[in-house]
Amino acid sequence: MENCFHCGDACRTTSISYEDKAFCCHGCKTVYDILKNNDLSYYYALEQTPGTTPETQEGKFDFLENQDIVSKLLEFNEQGTQVISLLIPSIHCSSCIWVLENLQKLQPGVTTSQVNFPEKTVRITFSSKELSLQDLVILLSRIGYEPYISLEDASAKNPSIDRSLIYKLGVAGFAFGNIMFLSFPEYFEVNEFWLDKFKYVFRWLIFFFSLPVIFYSARDYFTSAIKGLRSNILNIDVPIAIGITVLFLRSSVDILMDWGSGYLDSMTGLVFFLLLGKFFQQKTYAFLSFERDYKSYFPIAVTRLFQNKAAGNSEGVPTEQVRITKAEQQIQVNELEKGDRILIRNRELLPVDGVLIYGNALIDYSFVTGEAEPVSKTSGDFLFAGGRQLAGSIEVEVLKTVEQSYLTQLWSNEIFSKNGKSLFQSLTDRISRRFTTTLLLIAVLATVIWLFIDASMALNVFTSVLIVACPCALALAAPFTLGNLLRIFGRHKLYMKDSASIEQLAHIDLVVFDKTGTLTTNSKNTITYEGIELSDQEKSLLTSTLRASNHPLSRSLYELLDENNITTLDAFQEEVGKGITGTLDNQHIKVGSYEFLGAPKVETAINTNQNTAVHVCCNDIYKGCFIFYNEYRPGVKEVFDSLKKTAQIVILSGDNDGEREHLASWLPDNTALLFNQKPEDKLQFIKEKQQSGKTVLMIGDGLNDAGALAQSNVGITISENINVFSPACDGILDASRFKDISTFLSLSRSGLKIIKYAFIFSLFYNLIGLGFALTGHLAPVVAAILMPLSSISIVIFTTSITYFLGEKLHSKKPNS
């Protein structure tokens, strides 16, 4: 079997030979022709089989004829020039970048195009006089780069980028460098005329350099400390704020009284390293959205139908002779009202709750309910928002608007508010309570002792203890450890929203899995046949009949049987959602549900054990059935075996329990397997487990998991394509790395151990510094050496150890 020259897929159904090259479909051949005729054949030299198969549906982008919609999508629209940024999920290699940045060769109306590869977007500037946005999108679709346009794009606002941390870090770094430079003469007590003459100028320059650091760069630490104290919480920012304050006040007094240059170099250095740790921890994946809701999933527009009365050119035509036709109008889904009639084409999403008026509906609700089998609906049946139509066009009457639909109500739960999750107290904050109390006790005790020994030294000792014991190394351990893990996880395709989520992963003792789309793949099925063996003639007739159907089960079964001799049928008939009938040379075959076959003996039917099945009847004789099993992701059993050592496992699925026995054989005894779970059932289950003291990790993939993902301590979405839709979550895991879930959890736990070891390591520096402070010998040069040294050593320690741990993932190859 040959592979397609353009996309690399196997040429299963057809193989088109053109210019000594094989193509799997006319779409791939057309793209090849387009690129070749426009002198863009270099596309294939950059990467082997770089393309994707184009799948443009007729009328799919008609909504771009609506100028109100277009205006909301455009970034710029003046003087005949328009600019738009489009999400292109199929961008995957250098060839994609090259051809998208050479669009002007395909369409002269395009001025420039620039690809943002990490975000999978292309920003295109084009002339509205030569090219419409609809034509541009159709062009992209024709060459295999169909844009993903959703309702979210219509309401998107320009994101405000907070660069305050960078500015604060820059100010602190600038001040730190200059103060260190100006303090050098006093470190080494250089007796040089001009240095000695201007040392007072240097000290006041140092003081003025420190002002923006104390009042701007360090402001967040004071704010956090005050909020913590008001809440009766001694977080890590309390001792830091005390240390910074004491450093500044002690140094200000030293300069004012002409006692020396003080410790402002240590203060600015402390703030600089703390901000550096915060900056390092702030790693985010801007090209991913962890807060997506239904707007990311819904189409931006829909086709509304309305009656158009016409009676030719004659006037006074009687009412009964007036011809009524249905006209189409593209409108935004937000403008739909109750009673509107809309057209839903094949494979389009239903954005509202409604009732089926015309057409045969075959609705796939798997992304909403988790149930894998499409549901057949007839005229008058109620349809829920979020289902995808799989069998031709249907006409639907709107019963509820987008904001009132069942799917939208999934986001009305309080858990989706910002304060939905319980506050998590980090390891650093838990240790800081004891640290702050101990620090203050040591400072007060040392001061009291010095009041009896030498009262003039008491204040000096008190401030010295608070200065040298400032937990800078303590505060850096977590940001650099978790920041490193955040990057390591990202390199191995687990994209966490923030480092705090990694710390929570280390405490997980209950792992909840969705089944459909999480444990199983969305693209593959295992198919077995049970019954009387089919003859070669019957197999040929079956394959030819399946070939004419677009039903997803028919397509899956056809791919299994496509090597049989395929002939043209004499007759073919399909009843949507029920089955198909084919006739050839007086031989006929019926394929579908058992009820559709109408076989004479019901007892001969195979027990399908609640799995999806396609029954076969040849010449009114029941033959058997093909049973479809969900194909599980590689490594599922290994993941279960690894997790059961450290956590309890629960299966929480919206699908039926047809595979209960199969899953139970992989899981520990007494594992809870709950099926037919609604979205609210999943959320409530996790809430109850948390109330019983469990720390829950939820792993799901669809809208039916959204509430559970938000309620859990950590929610991770499994995604076949990380750039398309995924519900609100704390992390997005590429499906190819599913087998590494237990390794990610193990690394999170190891990360906490590193933080604890770093704390012990930092105490070593604190003890040395306390030795100088308690004896009243803490000179500025000692503080200037000891405090940065402790910070740098902690950074090196945590970075090197986490890098070593990351090699566990490097040694594992992702599944293809």
Disulfide bonds with the S-S distance in Angstrom:
none
